[in-house]
């Protein structure tokens, strides 16, 4: 990767963000027997050497060559405390990517409207007026009130026949004494007897 010449390596101070850009998105895995490192060549000519876990985070960003990203070493400076690496695409790179990935909405909307107008264009010449044909089923020719009244009568008759059938079978299901139902039954009060009747 260094072609016989020694390159400067990026050095990280704790909790200081560094903006970098890859000259090549493929890193080179180097194993020295002590710890594996992945080395990337940067656009400024330096090398970036990171642990394989950090390299995986960089690769997950899906960076293009020259696309800036930020890398920061999180550490409180105390020996034995864990070092954490955070990596993310730089803000300006996010803006460029969003602009390139999102289609121009105005152009897309105009094309959509034009396509809809083309599909909905009348088959007849434009100087002729097209009048809608009024086809109304026989059921809808009745005035609304009459139709509603007919449906209500049918529903009421159906409900009444259900009640007649259920009252003949409900004789064995009278409430048990001791819960106030017997007293109501003896006094003539039933659950629905207090309701006012319509004239």
C-alpha positions in Angstrom: 0.0 0.0 0.0 2.9 2.4 0.6 4.8 1.5 -2.6 8.1 1.5 -0.8 7.7 5.0 0.7 6.8 5.7 4.3 3.5 7.6 4.7 2.4 9.7 7.7 -0.2 8.0 9.8 -3.2 9.7 11.3 -2.8 10.1 15.1 -5.8 10.5 17.3 -6.0 12.5 20.5 -8.9 11.5 22.8 -12.3 13.0 22.1 -11.1 15.1 19.1 -13.0 14.7 15.9 -11.0 14.3 12.7 -12.6 14.6 9.2 -11.0 12.3 6.7 -11.6 11.0 3.2 -10.6 7.7 1.6 -8.5 7.6 -1.5 -9.3 3.9 -1.8 -12.3 2.3 -0.2 -10.5 -1.0 0.2 -8.4 -1.3 3.3 -5.4 -3.6 3.6 -5.4 -6.0 6.6 -2.0 -6.1 8.3 -1.2 -8.7 11.0 1.9 -8.3 13.0 1.3 -11.1 15.5 0.3 -8.7 18.2 -2.8 -7.0 16.8 -4.5 -6.9 13.4 -4.9 -3.5 11.7 -6.7 -2.4 8.6 -4.8 0.4 6.7 -6.6 2.8 4.4 -5.0 5.4 2.1 -6.5 8.9 2.5 -6.9 11.6 -0.1 -4.4 13.8 1.7 -1.6 11.2 1.3 -1.7 9.9 4.9 -2.6 6.4 6.1 -5.3 5.5 8.5 -4.7 2.4 10.6 -7.6 1.1 12.7 -8.7 -2.1 14.3 -10.9 -4.4 12.3 -14.0 -3.5 14.3 -13.5 0.2 13.4 -12.8 -0.7 9.8 -16.2 -2.6 9.7 -17.9 0.6 11.0 -16.2 2.7 8.2 -17.2 0.1 5.6 -20.8 0.1 6.8 -21.1 3.8 5.8 -20.7 2.8 2.2 -18.4 5.7 1.5 -17.4 6.7 -2.0 -13.8 7.7 -2.8 -13.2 11.2 -1.5 -16.4 11.3 0.5 -15.6 12.9 3.9 -16.3 11.1 7.1 -15.6 11.8 10.8 -13.7 9.5 13.2 -13.3 10.2 16.9 -11.5 8.2 19.6 -13.7 8.3 22.8 -11.6 7.9 25.9 -11.5 9.5 29.4 -7.6 9.2 29.5 -7.4 6.8 32.4 -5.5 3.6 31.9 -7.6 0.4 31.8 -10.7 2.3 30.7 -12.3 1.3 27.4 -11.7 3.2 24.2 -14.7 3.6 21.9 -14.5 4.7 18.3 -17.3 6.7 16.7 -17.6 7.1 13.0 -20.1 8.9 10.8 -20.5 10.5 7.4 -19.6 14.2 7.5 -22.5 16.7 7.3 -21.6 18.1 3.9 -21.3 14.5 2.5 -24.8 13.8 3.9 -26.2 16.8 2.1 -24.5 15.9 -1.2 -25.7 12.3 -0.9 -29.3 13.3 -0.1 -29.4 15.7 -3.0 -28.0 13.1 -5.4 -30.3 10.3 -4.1 -33.5 12.2 -3.9 -35.1 13.0 -7.3 -36.1 16.6 -8.0 -39.6 16.6 -6.5 -40.9 19.4 -8.7 -39.8 17.6 -11.8 -41.3 14.4 -10.6 -44.6 16.0 -9.7 -44.8 17.8 -13.1 -44.2 14.5 -14.9 -46.8 12.8 -12.8 -49.4 15.4 -13.5 -48.6 15.3 -17.2 -49.0 11.5 -17.3 -52.3 11.7 -15.4 -53.6 14.3 -17.8 -52.5 12.2 -20.8 -54.3 9.2 -19.4 -57.5 11.1 -18.6 -57.7 13.0 -21.9 -61.0 12.6 -23.7 -61.0 10.3 -26.8 -63.3 12.8 -28.6 -62.0 16.0 -30.3 -61.5 18.8 -27.8 -64.2 21.1 -29.3 -67.0 18.6 -28.4 -68.4 18.7 -24.9 -68.7 15.3 -23.2 -71.8 14.9 -21.1 -72.0 12.3 -18.4 -74.7 9.6 -18.8 -77.1 9.5 -15.8 -77.9 5.9 -15.1 -79.8 5.4 -11.8 -80.9 2.0 -10.5 -84.6 1.6 -9.7 -83.9 1.3 -6.0 -82.4 4.8 -6.0 -85.2 6.4 -7.9 -87.4 6.4 -4.8 -87.0 9.5 -2.7 -84.5 9.0 0.1 -87.1 9.2 2.8 -89.2 6.4 1.3 -86.2 4.2 0.9 -85.1 4.8 4.4 -88.6 4.1 5.8 -88.9 0.8 3.9 -85.5 -0.3 5.3 -86.5 0.7 8.8 -89.8 -1.2 8.6 -87.9 -4.3 7.4 -85.4 -4.0 10.3 -88.2 -3.5 12.9 -90.2 -6.5 11.7 -87.0 -8.7 11.8 -86.2 -7.5 15.3 -89.8 -8.1 16.5 -89.8 -11.7 15.1 -86.5 -12.4 16.9 -87.9 -11.1 20.2 -91.1 -13.2 19.8 -89.0 -16.3 19.2 -86.6 -15.6 22.1 -89.4 -14.8 24.7 -91.0 -18.3 24.2 -87.7 -20.0 25.0 -86.7 -17.7 27.9 -89.2 -19.0 30.4 -86.7 -21.2 32.1 -84.2 -18.4 32.6 -85.9 -16.3 35.3 -83.5 -14.7 37.8 -82.8 -16.5 41.0 -84.3 -15.2 44.3 -82.0 -13.3 46.7 -80.5 -10.8 44.3 -83.5 -8.4 44.2 -85.0 -9.9 41.0 -87.6 -11.9 42.9 -88.8 -8.7 44.7 -89.0 -6.9 41.4 -90.9 -9.8 39.9 -93.4 -9.9 42.8 -93.9 -6.1 42.8 -94.6 -6.0 39.1 -91.4 -4.1 38.4 -89.4 -5.5 35.6 -86.1 -4.2 34.3 -87.9 -2.4 31.4 -91.1 -1.4 33.2 -89.9 2.0 34.3 -89.4 3.2 30.7 -91.9 5.6 29.3 -93.9 4.3 26.5 -94.3 6.3 23.3 -97.8 7.5 22.5 
